[in-house]
Amino acid sequence: MNRTRLGDSIIILLSVVVIILSLRSITGFTGEPQVHVRTDSGEYIYDLSVDTFATFTGPVGETTIEVRDGKVHVHDSDCRNKVCISAGWVSQVGDWIICLPNDVFVLIEGKIESTEEGGVDDTAF
């Protein structure tokens, strides 16, 4: 008799989540992408088409992001390993950079493409 164990259930659930997120990421996006920055102190939104420098204070110091030419990257950070800086420039909707020690999460977001306003889509039943 085969039984599903807790570990098996967790793996199945994680697999389903990864598949759903993968399918969501390959859909078309329209509109102006925006840079969403989430920190301990709140959430900040920047237009990806407007060149900007922004500095955020976190648990280990300051993290500075730069938005330029439709791309964003972590320009400087007080974290020890500087992994967020080495992530480089990102420009596509769904791309992200995180500075874990300083609790700064940078994500590019946009709107999902729609062919008809109020029409049938993949969520209609």
NUMAR-204727 format. One record per atom (N, C-alpha, C): atom name; x, y, z. Coordinates in Angstrom, 2 decimals, padded with zeros to 5 digits. Atoms other than C-alpha are relative to their C-alpha. Layout:
N
+------+---------+---------+---------+
| atom |       u |       v |       w |
+------+---------+---------+---------+
|   CA |       X |       Y |       Z |
...
+------+---------+---------+---------+
***
This chain:
125
+------+---------+---------+---------+
| atom |       u |       v |       w |
+------+---------+---------+---------+
|    N |  000.84 | -001.17 |  000.00 |
|   CA |  000.00 |  000.00 |  000.00 |
|    C |  000.89 |  001.25 |  000.00 |
|    N | -000.78 | -001.24 |  000.09 |
|   CA |  001.52 |  003.35 | -001.09 |
|    C | -000.76 |  001.15 |  000.64 |
|    N |  000.59 | -001.15 | -000.66 |
|   CA |  000.87 |  006.38 |  001.07 |
|    C |  000.77 |  001.24 | -000.39 |
|    N | -000.65 | -001.28 |  000.27 |
|   CA |  001.58 |  009.99 |  000.31 |
|    C |  000.47 |  000.58 |  001.32 |
|    N | -000.57 | -000.54 | -001.22 |
|   CA |  003.90 |  011.37 |  002.93 |
|    C |  000.02 |  001.52 | -000.07 |
|    N | -000.02 | -001.46 | -000.09 |
|   CA |  004.20 |  014.98 |  004.08 |
|    C |  001.02 |  000.59 | -000.97 |
|    N | -001.03 | -000.48 |  000.92 |
|   CA |  007.43 |  015.48 |  002.13 |
|    C | -000.44 | -000.09 | -001.45 |
|    N |  000.51 |  000.15 |  001.37 |
|   CA |  005.80 |  014.16 | -001.05 |
|    C | -001.02 |  001.09 | -000.31 |
|    N |  001.02 | -001.03 |  000.20 |
|   CA |  002.88 |  016.56 | -000.61 |
|    C |  000.63 |  001.37 | -000.18 |
|    N | -000.67 | -001.30 |  000.12 |
|   CA |  005.22 |  019.52 | -000.14 |
|    C |  000.68 |  000.13 | -001.35 |
|    N | -000.66 | -000.04 |  001.32 |
|   CA |  007.20 |  018.64 | -003.27 |
|    C | -001.03 |  000.19 | -001.10 |
|    N |  001.06 | -000.15 |  001.01 |
|   CA |  004.00 |  018.29 | -005.31 |
|    C | -000.54 |  001.42 |  000.01 |
|    N |  000.52 | -001.36 | -000.11 |
|   CA |  002.68 |  021.63 | -004.01 |
|    C |  000.99 |  001.01 | -000.55 |
|    N | -001.01 | -000.91 |  000.52 |
|   CA |  005.97 |  023.42 | -004.75 |
|    C |  000.12 | -000.11 | -001.52 |
|    N | -000.06 |  000.20 |  001.45 |
|   CA |  006.03 |  021.91 | -008.25 |
|    C | -001.15 |  000.72 | -000.70 |
|    N |  001.17 | -000.67 |  000.57 |
|   CA |  002.52 |  023.19 | -008.96 |
|    C |  000.19 |  001.52 |  000.03 |
|    N | -000.23 | -001.45 | -000.11 |
|   CA |  003.46 |  026.68 | -007.72 |
|    C |  001.02 |  000.45 | -001.04 |
|    N | -001.03 | -000.36 |  000.98 |
|   CA |  006.59 |  026.76 | -009.92 |
|    C | -000.59 | -000.03 | -001.41 |
|    N |  000.62 |  000.09 |  001.33 |
|   CA |  004.58 |  025.66 | -012.97 |
|    C | -000.93 |  001.19 | -000.24 |
|    N |  000.93 | -001.13 |  000.16 |
|   CA |  001.91 |  028.32 | -012.39 |
|    C |  000.77 |  001.30 | -000.19 |
|    N | -000.80 | -001.22 |  000.14 |
|   CA |  004.52 |  031.06 | -011.92 |
|    C |  000.73 |  000.04 | -001.33 |
|    N | -000.67 |  000.05 |  001.30 |
|   CA |  006.38 |  029.91 | -015.03 |
|    C | -000.96 |  000.35 | -001.13 |
|    N |  000.98 | -000.31 |  001.03 |
|   CA |  003.24 |  030.04 | -017.15 |
|    C | -000.38 |  001.47 |  000.04 |
|    N |  000.35 | -001.42 | -000.14 |
|   CA |  002.41 |  033.48 | -015.77 |
|    C |  001.10 |  000.89 | -000.57 |
|    N | -001.10 | -000.85 |  000.44 |
|   CA |  005.87 |  034.80 | -016.63 |
|    C |  000.17 |  000.02 | -001.52 |
|    N | -000.16 | -000.01 |  001.45 |
|   CA |  005.64 |  033.87 | -020.33 |
|    C | -001.15 |  000.69 | -000.72 |
|    N |  001.07 | -000.74 |  000.63 |
|   CA |  002.43 |  035.80 | -020.95 |
|    C |  000.50 |  001.36 | -000.42 |
|    N | -000.41 | -001.31 |  000.49 |
|   CA |  002.67 |  039.10 | -022.81 |
|    C | -000.36 |  001.11 |  000.97 |
|    N |  000.24 | -001.15 | -000.85 |
|   CA |  002.91 |  042.37 | -020.94 |
|    C | -000.05 |  001.25 | -000.86 |
|    N |  000.10 | -001.27 |  000.69 |
|   CA |  001.92 |  045.84 | -022.09 |
|    C |  000.11 |  001.12 |  001.02 |
|    N | -000.05 | -001.14 | -000.89 |
|   CA |  002.02 |  049.32 | -020.68 |
|    C |  001.43 |  000.30 |  000.40 |
|    N | -001.31 | -000.42 | -000.46 |
|   CA |  004.90 |  051.05 | -019.00 |
|    C |  000.43 | -000.86 |  001.20 |
|    N | -000.49 |  000.75 | -001.15 |
|   CA |  006.94 |  048.75 | -016.76 |
|    C |  000.41 |  000.95 |  001.12 |
|    N | -000.36 | -000.80 | -001.16 |
|   CA |  007.54 |  050.05 | -013.26 |
|    C |  000.95 | -000.79 |  000.89 |
|    N | -000.91 |  000.60 | -000.96 |
|   CA |  010.25 |  049.40 | -010.72 |
|    C | -000.65 |  000.11 |  001.38 |
|    N |  000.56 |  000.05 | -001.34 |
|   CA |  008.77 |  048.32 | -007.38 |
|    C |  001.13 | -000.37 |  000.96 |
|    N | -001.02 |  000.25 | -001.00 |
|   CA |  011.13 |  048.54 | -004.42 |
|    C | -000.69 | -000.20 |  001.34 |
|    N |  000.60 |  000.30 | -001.30 |
|   CA |  010.04 |  046.89 | -001.17 |
|    C |  001.10 | -000.05 |  001.06 |
|    N | -000.95 | -000.04 | -001.10 |
|   CA |  011.87 |  047.65 |  002.07 |
|    C | -000.78 | -000.10 |  001.31 |
|    N |  000.65 | -000.01 | -001.32 |
|   CA |  011.18 |  047.57 |  005.80 |
|    C | -000.87 |  001.24 |  000.18 |
|    N |  000.71 | -001.26 | -000.20 |
|   CA |  010.03 |  051.18 |  005.58 |
|    C | -001.16 |  000.21 | -000.95 |
|    N |  001.14 | -000.13 |  000.90 |
|   CA |  007.53 |  050.64 |  002.75 |
|    C |  000.30 | -000.46 | -001.41 |
|    N | -000.15 |  000.35 |  001.41 |
|   CA |  007.07 |  050.18 | -000.98 |
|    C |  000.07 |  001.28 | -000.82 |
|    N | -000.23 | -001.17 |  000.84 |
|   CA |  008.29 |  052.64 | -003.59 |
|    C | -000.10 | -000.42 | -001.45 |
|    N |  000.20 |  000.33 |  001.42 |
|   CA |  007.40 |  052.75 | -007.30 |
|    C |  000.67 |  001.09 | -000.84 |
|    N | -000.70 | -000.90 |  000.90 |
|   CA |  009.54 |  054.29 | -010.04 |
|    C | -000.30 | -000.40 | -001.44 |
|    N |  000.21 |  000.24 |  001.43 |
|   CA |  008.94 |  054.63 | -013.78 |
|    C |  001.32 | -000.48 | -000.60 |
|    N | -001.22 |  000.57 |  000.58 |
|   CA |  011.45 |  052.49 | -015.68 |
|    C |  000.57 |  000.88 | -001.11 |
|    N | -000.47 | -000.86 |  001.10 |
|   CA |  011.67 |  055.11 | -018.44 |
|    C |  000.60 |  001.32 |  000.49 |
|    N | -000.53 | -001.24 | -000.56 |
|   CA |  012.77 |  057.92 | -016.08 |
|    C |  001.28 | -000.32 |  000.78 |
|    N | -001.27 |  000.24 | -000.68 |
|   CA |  016.43 |  057.98 | -015.02 |
|    C | -000.07 |  000.51 |  001.44 |
|    N |  000.16 | -000.30 | -001.42 |
|   CA |  016.58 |  057.93 | -011.21 |
|    C |  001.09 | -000.66 |  000.83 |
|    N | -000.79 |  000.60 | -001.07 |
|   CA |  018.88 |  057.33 | -008.24 |
|    C | -000.87 |  000.03 |  001.24 |
|    N |  000.77 |  000.03 | -001.25 |
|   CA |  017.19 |  056.25 | -004.97 |
|    C |  000.78 | -000.79 |  001.02 |
|    N | -000.73 |  000.65 | -001.09 |
|   CA |  018.72 |  055.31 | -001.63 |
|    C | -000.97 | -000.41 |  001.09 |
|    N |  000.87 |  000.57 | -001.03 |
|   CA |  017.06 |  053.10 |  000.98 |
|    C |  000.86 | -000.44 |  001.18 |
|    N | -000.71 |  000.37 | -001.21 |
|   CA |  018.15 |  052.55 |  004.57 |
|    C | -000.57 | -001.30 |  000.54 |
|    N |  000.41 |  001.29 | -000.52 |
|   CA |  018.07 |  049.01 |  005.92 |
|    C |  000.79 | -000.37 |  001.24 |
|    N | -000.66 |  000.45 | -001.23 |
|   CA |  019.42 |  046.95 |  008.82 |
|    C |  001.53 |  000.13 |  000.00 |
|    N | -001.46 | -000.06 |  000.03 |
|   CA |  023.06 |  047.04 |  007.64 |
|    C |  000.55 |  001.28 | -000.62 |
|    N | -000.46 | -001.26 |  000.59 |
|   CA |  023.19 |  050.49 |  006.05 |
|    C | -000.89 |  000.43 | -001.14 |
|    N |  000.74 | -000.54 |  001.13 |
|   CA |  022.18 |  052.03 |  002.76 |
|    C |  000.19 | -000.83 | -001.26 |
|    N | -000.04 |  000.63 |  001.32 |
|   CA |  021.36 |  050.51 | -000.63 |
|    C | -000.51 |  001.02 | -001.00 |
|    N |  000.37 | -000.97 |  001.03 |
|   CA |  021.25 |  052.73 | -003.72 |
|    C | -000.28 | -000.73 | -001.30 |
|    N |  000.31 |  000.56 |  001.31 |
|   CA |  019.50 |  051.71 | -006.94 |
|    C |  000.10 |  001.10 | -001.04 |
|    N | -000.05 | -000.93 |  001.12 |
|   CA |  019.92 |  053.35 | -010.33 |
|    C | -000.92 | -000.51 | -001.11 |
|    N |  000.83 |  000.29 |  001.15 |
|   CA |  017.29 |  053.43 | -013.07 |
|    C |  000.54 |  000.84 | -001.15 |
|    N | -000.56 | -000.72 |  001.14 |
|   CA |  018.76 |  054.34 | -016.47 |
|    C | -000.25 | -000.78 | -001.29 |
|    N |  000.20 |  000.58 |  001.33 |
|   CA |  017.87 |  053.67 | -020.11 |
|    C | -000.90 | -001.23 |  000.01 |
|    N |  000.96 |  001.10 | -000.04 |
|   CA |  014.97 |  051.36 | -019.22 |
|    C |  000.49 | -001.22 |  000.74 |
|    N | -000.55 |  001.10 | -000.77 |
|   CA |  017.07 |  049.20 | -016.89 |
|    C |  000.21 |  000.48 |  001.43 |
|    N | -000.25 | -000.34 | -001.40 |
|   CA |  017.68 |  049.08 | -013.14 |
|    C |  001.07 | -000.94 |  000.56 |
|    N | -000.98 |  000.84 | -000.69 |
|   CA |  020.53 |  047.84 | -010.97 |
|    C |  000.29 |  000.60 |  001.37 |
|    N | -000.43 | -000.50 | -001.30 |
|   CA |  021.86 |  048.15 | -007.43 |
|    C |  001.37 |  000.65 | -000.22 |
|    N | -001.21 | -000.77 |  000.25 |
|   CA |  024.48 |  050.88 | -007.72 |
|    C |  001.02 | -000.16 |  001.14 |
|    N | -000.88 |  000.13 | -001.16 |
|   CA |  025.88 |  050.59 | -004.18 |
|    C | -000.79 | -000.54 |  001.17 |
|    N |  000.66 |  000.53 | -001.18 |
|   CA |  025.10 |  048.76 | -000.96 |
|    C |  001.03 | -000.23 |  001.10 |
|    N | -000.89 |  000.20 | -001.14 |
|   CA |  026.59 |  048.51 |  002.52 |
|    C |  000.07 | -001.46 |  000.45 |
|    N | -000.04 |  001.41 | -000.38 |
|   CA |  026.03 |  044.73 |  002.63 |
|    C |  001.41 | -000.55 | -000.23 |
|    N | -001.36 |  000.53 |  000.00 |
|   CA |  029.10 |  042.54 |  003.03 |
|    C |  000.41 | -000.64 | -001.33 |
|    N | -000.42 |  000.77 |  001.18 |
|   CA |  029.11 |  040.25 | -000.04 |
|    C | -000.28 |  000.68 | -001.33 |
|    N |  000.32 | -000.78 |  001.22 |
|   CA |  027.65 |  042.71 | -002.61 |
|    C | -000.58 | -000.86 | -001.13 |
|    N |  000.63 |  000.87 |  001.00 |
|   CA |  025.71 |  039.93 | -004.38 |
|    C | -001.03 |  000.78 | -000.81 |
|    N |  001.01 | -000.80 |  000.69 |
|   CA |  022.96 |  042.42 | -005.23 |
|    C |  000.64 |  000.88 | -001.09 |
|    N | -000.69 | -000.83 |  000.99 |
|   CA |  025.48 |  044.63 | -007.06 |
|    C |  000.45 | -000.87 | -001.17 |
|    N | -000.49 |  000.89 |  001.07 |
|   CA |  026.93 |  041.69 | -009.00 |
|    C | -001.14 | -000.59 | -000.84 |
|    N |  001.13 |  000.47 |  000.81 |
|   CA |  023.40 |  040.79 | -010.21 |
|    C | -000.11 |  000.77 | -001.30 |
|    N | -000.02 | -000.78 |  001.24 |
|   CA |  023.86 |  043.55 | -012.79 |
|    C | -001.32 |  000.69 | -000.29 |
|    N |  001.18 | -000.73 |  000.47 |
|   CA |  021.20 |  045.35 | -014.80 |
|    C | -001.12 | -000.97 | -000.34 |
|    N |  001.18 |  000.76 |  000.41 |
|   CA |  017.65 |  043.98 | -015.21 |
|    C | -000.95 |  000.95 | -000.70 |
|    N |  000.86 | -000.88 |  000.78 |
|   CA |  015.07 |  045.28 | -017.65 |
|    C | -001.34 | -000.61 | -000.40 |
|    N |  001.22 |  000.67 |  000.42 |
|   CA |  012.32 |  042.71 | -018.28 |
|    C | -001.01 | -000.10 |  001.14 |
|    N |  001.04 |  000.18 | -001.00 |
|   CA |  008.98 |  042.49 | -016.49 |
|    C |  000.18 | -001.37 |  000.65 |
|    N | -000.21 |  001.23 | -000.74 |
|   CA |  009.35 |  039.86 | -013.79 |
|    C |  001.43 | -000.16 |  000.51 |
|    N | -001.38 |  000.05 | -000.49 |
|   CA |  013.11 |  040.42 | -013.32 |
|    C |  000.07 |  000.63 |  001.39 |
|    N | -000.12 | -000.53 | -001.35 |
|   CA |  014.22 |  041.10 | -009.76 |
|    C |  001.43 | -000.08 |  000.49 |
|    N | -001.28 | -000.01 | -000.71 |
|   CA |  017.20 |  041.86 | -007.54 |
|    C | -000.34 |  000.11 |  001.48 |
|    N |  000.26 | -000.09 | -001.44 |
|   CA |  017.32 |  041.35 | -003.79 |
|    C |  001.31 |  000.18 |  000.75 |
|    N | -001.10 | -000.16 | -000.94 |
|   CA |  019.69 |  042.55 | -001.10 |
|    C | -000.51 | -000.52 |  001.34 |
|    N |  000.52 |  000.63 | -001.21 |
|   CA |  018.92 |  040.14 |  001.73 |
|    C |  000.49 |  000.65 |  001.30 |
|    N | -000.43 | -000.58 | -001.27 |
|   CA |  021.13 |  041.66 |  004.45 |
|    C | -000.65 |  001.36 |  000.29 |
|    N |  000.57 | -001.33 | -000.18 |
|   CA |  019.61 |  045.10 |  003.87 |
|    C | -001.51 |  000.03 | -000.22 |
|    N |  001.45 |  000.15 |  000.17 |
|   CA |  016.07 |  043.83 |  003.19 |
|    C | -000.56 |  000.95 | -001.06 |
|    N |  000.46 | -000.82 |  001.13 |
|   CA |  015.68 |  045.59 | -000.18 |
|    C | -000.30 | -000.95 | -001.16 |
|    N |  000.44 |  000.86 |  001.10 |
|   CA |  013.70 |  043.84 | -002.95 |
|    C | -000.43 |  000.88 | -001.17 |
|    N |  000.27 | -000.79 |  001.20 |
|   CA |  013.65 |  045.36 | -006.46 |
|    C | -000.64 | -000.92 | -001.04 |
|    N |  000.75 |  000.82 |  000.94 |
|   CA |  011.08 |  044.00 | -008.94 |
|    C | -000.55 |  000.87 | -001.12 |
|    N |  000.61 | -000.71 |  001.13 |
|   CA |  010.04 |  045.11 | -012.43 |
|    C | -001.36 | -000.62 | -000.25 |
|    N |  001.37 |  000.47 |  000.21 |
|   CA |  006.27 |  044.85 | -012.87 |
|    C | -000.64 |  000.74 | -001.17 |
|    N |  000.76 | -000.59 |  001.10 |
|   CA |  003.87 |  045.54 | -015.75 |
|    C | -001.39 | -000.60 | -000.02 |
|    N |  001.37 |  000.50 |  000.13 |
|   CA |  000.33 |  044.83 | -016.90 |
|    C | -000.03 | -001.16 | -000.98 |
|    N |  000.17 |  001.14 |  000.90 |
|   CA | -000.76 |  041.56 | -018.51 |
|    C | -000.76 |  000.46 | -001.23 |
|    N |  000.62 | -000.38 |  001.26 |
|   CA | -001.69 |  041.96 | -022.16 |
|    C | -001.41 | -000.57 | -000.10 |
|    N |  001.38 |  000.44 |  000.17 |
|   CA | -005.42 |  041.77 | -022.90 |
|    C | -000.45 |  000.33 | -001.41 |
|    N |  000.43 | -000.23 |  001.37 |
|   CA | -006.95 |  041.38 | -026.34 |
|    C | -001.31 |  000.77 | -000.05 |
|    N |  001.28 | -000.69 | -000.05 |
|   CA | -010.44 |  042.59 | -025.42 |
|    C | -000.27 |  000.48 |  001.41 |
|    N |  000.39 | -000.50 | -001.32 |
|   CA | -011.70 |  044.72 | -022.60 |
|    C | -001.25 | -000.76 |  000.45 |
|    N |  001.16 |  000.72 | -000.54 |
|   CA | -014.03 |  042.56 | -020.50 |
|    C | -000.30 | -001.30 | -000.73 |
|    N |  000.24 |  001.22 |  000.75 |
|   CA | -013.69 |  039.59 | -022.84 |
|    C |  000.38 | -001.24 |  000.81 |
|    N | -000.34 |  001.26 | -000.63 |
|   CA | -013.10 |  035.93 | -022.06 |
|    C |  001.52 | -000.13 |  000.06 |
|    N | -001.42 |  000.21 | -000.16 |
|   CA | -009.66 |  035.17 | -020.70 |
|    C |  000.25 | -001.32 |  000.72 |
|    N | -000.30 |  001.27 | -000.63 |
|   CA | -007.87 |  032.33 | -018.96 |
|    C | -000.55 | -000.15 |  001.40 |
|    N |  000.60 |  000.11 | -001.33 |
|   CA | -009.57 |  033.15 | -015.64 |
|    C | -001.51 | -000.09 | -000.06 |
|    N |  001.45 |  000.10 |  000.13 |
|   CA | -013.13 |  033.12 | -017.01 |
|    C | -000.42 | -001.46 |  000.06 |
|    N |  000.49 |  001.38 | -000.12 |
|   CA | -015.20 |  030.06 | -016.29 |
|    C | -001.22 | -000.18 | -000.84 |
+------+---------+---------+---------+
***
